[in-house]
Amino acid sequence: MNAKAGRPRDETKRAAILLAAGQCFLRDGLEGASMDSIADAAGVSKLTVYNNFQNKETLFREVISAKCREFSPPDSFLALVDQAPRAALTQIANGFLRLMLQPEVVAMHRVVIGEAGRNPRVAELLNEAGARPTLAAFSELLKAWVKAGKLEIPATERASDHFFNMLKGHMLQEVTLNLRALPSSSEVKRHIDDCVDMFLRAYEVRR
């Protein structure tokens, strides 16, 4: 069911639906959450939910995308092209780890891990809304830096993958598996500085 043509979207209701959906997905998972329960939690009708989001998968993707945009929107990466790579990489890394270490994001990853074995689609949706556009956008920034002579990167897609996986590291895995508490701000800063240093040592222009 699609939104009615020409009907103005109520952004307040849309935001309430996204908030309620996030809470329902965390509590019940993608399979367990229903559009009825989301509508009840948002204080709107089920028709209003469908007028804003075509189906539950679309709503799940938008919950993930909205959270990603809140901390580090991929469409802003190219806006950093004129900055020195170290400063821009540090800014991107800060946004990424602030996002990944948000308690609700950690909780969502736990839900996805628990559900993916019986429902791989939930992991696909997370990847479509979060990792894939982020990696692609960062690769475009790297290509722009290569073209400008700021970095030497033979394969920007692989370098993009390396950068974000280096940032996640063992630290994020331990947090997700509830093996440790959230790291301190000083620990995160040190980790980011180390990752940016290693990335630049690998791809800086050799004079």
N, C-alpha and C positions, 0 to 999 in steps of 0.2 A: 504494500500500500504506500503510495507516494504522497508527499505534501500536496495540498491543493494549489493549482496554478494561480498565481497572482495574490495568494493570501500572505500577508505580512507575517514574518516569523516573530514570535514572542521570545526574545532572548532571555528574559527572566525565567520563563518556563523551561526553555532549553537548558539553561544552566542548572536548574533544579533537577531536571531529568538526568543530566550527566553526573551530578553529585550523588543522586540516589542510586543510579546504575552502578557507579563505582563501589558504593557500600554493599549493594546486593551481590555483585560479582565477587567481592572479597569474602562475603559470608557464605555464598552458596555455590560459587564457581559459575562458569559459563553455562554448563548443562543445567544446574539446579536453579539458577535465577530465571524468573519468568517476567514477561512484559507486564503482567498483572501486578506482581509484587513491586516492580520498579515504578509503575504508575502510582500505586498506593503510597510508596515511600516518598515520591516526589509531590504528592498531593494534586495530581492531575489525572485526567481520564486516560484510558489505554489508547483511545483514538488520538489524543494529543501526542502521546509517545510515538505512535506510528506516523503522525503527520510530520514529526521532526526527524525520525529515523526509520528507515525502510524496514529493518528487521533487527533481531537481537545481535547478529554478527556485526552489522553496521554500527550499532550502538556501542558494542564492545571496542571496536576499532577506534571510534571517536573518543571514548574514555581514555584510551592509551595515547592517542594523538594529542588530545588537549593537555594531558599532563606533560608530554614531551615539549610542547610549545611553551608551556609555562616556564620552563627552565632553560631551554636551549633550542629555539626554533631552527630547524635545518635551513629554512629559507633566509636566515640571517648570516649564514656562514660566508657567503660571497661578499657580504658587506665588509668583511674583515680583510679583504684581499690586499688593501693598501697598507695594512699594519705590518710591522715586523713579524715574521713567523713565530718567534718565541712568545711575544705578547698575545698574539691571536690564539696560538695553541693552548696557552695557559688559560685564556678566557673560555675557550671551548671545553677544555678538560674540567674546569671548575663547574660549569653549567651541567656537564654530563654527570659528574660524580655527585653533585648536589641532588640531581634527579634520582640517580640510582640508589642513593642512600636515604631517600625519603621513606619513612616507615611504611606508608601505604604502597609504595612501589615495591619495596622488599616483600611485603605481604602478598602483592599481586603475583610476583614471580614465584613465590611458594605455591600459590593456588595453581598457576600454570604448570609448574613441575608436577604437582600432585595429580592433575587432570590429564596431562598430555599423553600418558601411557594408554588411556582408554579413549581419548579424544584428541588426536594430533592436531585437529583443526584449531584448537585454542592456542597452540604454540604458533601455528601459521599466522593467525590473526595478530598476535603480539609482534611477530617479526614484520608483518606487512605494515603495521602502524608505527612501530618504533625503530627497530634496528635498520631495516632496509632503506628507508628514506634518509636516515641519518648518515649511514655509510655512503650512500650515493652523493649526498650534498657535500660531504666532507671531501670526497674524491674530486668533485668539481673545483673546490677551493684549492686542492693540491695541484690540479692541472693548471689553474690560473697562476699559481706561484712558480710552477715549472716554466710556463710560457714567459713569465716576467724575469726569469733567471734567478729567482730567489732560492729555489731548491732543485735538486737533481733526483728525480724519482722515476725509475723505469716502468713501474706498474702502480699507478695511483690507487686502483681498487684494492690491491693487496696491502699497500701501505695504510690505507684507511682502516682496513680490518685489523692490522697489527696495532695501530694506535689505540683504538677503542678496547681491544682485548687486553692490551698492556695496562690500560687504565683500570679495567675491572679486576684483573689479577686474582691472586688467591684471597686477598682481603675481602672482596665482594662475595666470593664464593662462601667464605666462612660466615659472613654476616647472613647471607641467604639461608644457609643451613643451620643457623642459630648456634654456631660454635663460638661466637664472640659478640661483644657489644659493638655498637656503632663506633667507628674511629673518631678520635678527637680532630678538631680543625687543624691542629699543627701536624698531625699524622697525615691527614689528607693532603695538606700543602706540600709536605715533604715527598709524598708519593707522586703528586703531580709534577713537581720539579724534576724528580728523577726520570719520569716517563718522557717529559718534554726534552730533557737533556739527551736521552738515548735516541729519541726519534730524530732530533737534529743532527746528532753525530752520524746517524746512518744516512741522512739525506741532504745535509748541508752541501753547498757548492764548494768543490775543491778548487782552491786557487793555485 
